[in-house]
Amino acid sequence: MNTLRSFIRDVPDFPQPGIVFRDITPLLRDHFGATVDALGEVLPAARWREIDAVAGIESRGFILAAALAARHGKGFVPIRKKGKLPPPVVERTYSLEYGSGVLEMQRGSGTLLLIDDVLATGGTLRAAADLCLDAGHVVAELAVLIDLNLVPDLRWRELPVHAVIRY
């Protein structure tokens, strides 16, 4: 995974002073297939059989989740920022290290693997997982491309967060 990590660019003071943004654009551009493969390998094959769909958190989580869903023959469920999905939707407010927002998704059912690009404080991932439950889904697994290790051993309802790259 160190090879993939070497393609992640650190951008200091973005989106605001004091934040180091982990830019995965070079990684996706040059090693997209390997990145998707590595993310898919955080779950054993037997666990993949229990997953109905892959949910992705806007916006970079979409890219990873959609590719992972296609690679494993699963459906894709978008979790978007407020006002981006047609109604009816379920919504959940969340906090992150540099602000807050609202996530939305449409109601549904089935067992999900929830994907995001970066785990920082866990606010977005926790809100998205709670939102999935509110919308009628079961969250079976949580995975991220990068865990910044700001909250070591983060769990949601006893589920660990799988990560490809840990800082």
PyMOL commands that set and color helices and strands:
alter all, ss='L'
color gray80, all
select helices_A, chain A and resi 2-5+25-40+45-48+60-72+123-134
alter helices_A, ss='H'
color red, helices_A
select strands_A, chain A and resi 9-12+20-23+53-57+75-81+90-96+99-105+111-119+138-147+155-156+159-166
alter strands_A, ss='S'
color yellow, strands_A
deselect
rebuild
show_as cartoon
